[in-house]
Amino acid sequence: MPRAKKQTGLSVSVYSLTGRAAGTMNLPKEIFGVKSNKILLAQAVRVYTTNQKIFTASTKTRGEVRGSTAKIFRQKGTGRARHGSIRAPIFVGGGIVFGPKPRKVRLELPKKMKKAALLSALSAKMSDKEIVGVSGLEKATGRTKEIVKFLEKVGKSALIVTGEKQEMIVRGVRNIPGVDVLPANQINAYEVLRHQFLVISKEALVKLK
C-alpha cells in the first residue's frame, strides 16, 4: 500500500482529494513537537473508554423475585436449619446476593490534563510520520470512491480533522471502515491514537492553534 511522502521536521505533505500532491504544510511546534507523555496518554485512553461503557446487567434480590412469603416449614423440630422464606438466596429461584445492578461509571480528567494528553498524542503522530495534510475538502461531492482514492495516499485507518463539520465528507466516509471525520474542536487523545493516520486540513490547523 502506498505510503505518504517522507516528512522532515514539522512539515507534512499535503494532498488534494484526488490524491495529487499539493505542496507542504508547516505544523506549529508547540502543538506537534512536545514531548510525549505515555503515562498520561494511557490514563486519558482509560478515562475515555471507561466513560463509553454501559453497565446494564441486572439481577433480582430476594425482595424482588416472585415467591410466597409464608414460612416454608416450622421453626423447630425438623432437624433442619431454620428458614423463613423460599425467596432466600440459598434456594433455587431465590434472590441473588451482591449481583450486578445497572450503574453509571464516570471518570473525570482535568482540562489541563486533557489538553496535555491531546498534545502528546498529536506529537506522537508527528514523531511517527503519520500525519498528512489535505486540501479542497470544501469541494467534496460526498461520494465514497472519492475518499477511497484519497486514502490510497494515506492508509486504511485514518482520522480526518476538519475546521467545521462538513456533511459531504461525513457522507463520503460513512461506508469506509476504520475512517472517521471530526471537527478540530471535538478531537481527543483517544481518537487520535485509535487511527493509524491523522489527516488535517488547513482550516483545522487554524482551529487547533
Residue pairs with C-beta under 8 A, 6 or more apart in sequence:
1 152
1 155
1 156
2 152
2 153
3 155
4 12
4 13
4 15
4 129
4 132
4 153
4 154
4 197
5 13
5 21
6 129
7 13
7 129
7 131
10 26
10 27
10 28
10 29
10 32
10 33
10 126
11 24
11 25
11 26
11 27
12 24
12 25
12 27
12 126
12 131
12 132
12 133
12 200
13 21
13 24
13 25
13 132
13 133
14 21
14 22
14 23
14 24
14 25
14 132
14 133
14 134
14 135
15 21
15 22
15 132
15 133
15 134
15 135
15 150
15 153
15 154
16 22
16 134
16 135
16 136
16 150
17 134
17 135
17 136
17 137
17 139
17 140
17 146
17 147
17 149
17 150
18 149
18 150
19 149
19 150
19 152
19 153
22 133
22 135
22 136
24 133
25 133
25 200
25 202
25 205
27 33
27 126
27 131
27 200
27 205
28 205
28 208
28 209
31 119
31 122
31 123
31 208
31 209
32 122
32 123
32 125
32 126
32 131
33 123
33 126
34 119
34 120
34 123
35 120
35 123
36 120
36 121
36 123
36 124
36 127
37 116
37 117
37 120
38 120
40 113
40 116
40 117
40 120
41 117
41 120
41 121
41 124
41 189
41 193
43 109
43 113
43 117
44 109
44 113
44 114
44 117
44 121
44 188
44 189
44 190
45 189
45 190
45 193
46 107
47 107
47 108
47 109
48 188
48 189
48 190
49 190
50 105
50 107
51 105
51 106
51 107
53 105
55 100
55 102
55 103
55 104
55 105
56 102
57 100
57 101
57 102
58 99
58 100
58 101
58 102
59 96
59 99
59 100
59 101
60 95
60 96
60 99
61 95
61 96
61 97
61 99
62 85
62 87
62 88
62 89
62 94
62 95
63 87
63 95
64 95
65 87
65 93
65 94
65 95
66 87
67 85
67 86
67 87
67 93
67 94
68 85
68 86
69 85
69 87
71 83
71 84
71 85
72 83
72 84
72 85
72 86
73 80
73 83
75 82
76 82
86 93
86 94
87 93
87 94
87 95
88 94
88 95
89 95
89 96
89 97
109 117
114 188
114 189
117 188
117 189
118 187
118 188
118 189
118 192
120 189
121 189
121 192
121 193
122 131
122 192
122 198
122 208
124 193
125 131
125 192
125 197
125 198
130 196
130 197
130 198
131 197
131 198
131 199
131 200
132 153
132 154
132 197
132 198
132 199
132 200
133 199
133 200
133 201
133 202
133 205
134 150
134 160
134 199
134 200
134 201
135 201
135 202
137 160
137 162
137 166
137 169
137 201
137 203
138 166
140 146
140 147
140 166
140 168
140 169
140 172
141 168
141 172
142 167
142 168
142 169
142 171
142 172
143 172
144 172
144 173
144 174
144 175
144 176
146 172
147 169
147 172
147 173
147 176
147 179
148 176
151 158
151 176
151 179
154 197
154 199
155 196
155 197
156 178
156 179
156 196
157 178
157 179
157 195
157 196
157 197
158 178
158 179
158 180
158 195
158 196
158 197
158 198
158 199
159 179
159 180
159 181
159 182
159 187
159 191
159 192
159 194
159 195
159 197
159 198
159 199
160 169
160 173
160 179
160 180
160 181
160 182
160 199
160 201
161 181
161 182
161 183
161 184
161 187
161 198
161 199
161 200
161 201
161 204
161 208
162 169
162 181
162 182
162 183
162 184
162 201
162 203
162 204
163 183
163 184
163 201
163 202
163 203
163 204
163 206
163 207
164 183
164 203
165 183
166 181
169 181
170 181
173 179
173 180
173 181
178 195
179 195
180 191
180 195
182 191
183 204
183 207
184 203
184 204
184 205
184 207
184 208
185 207
192 198
200 208
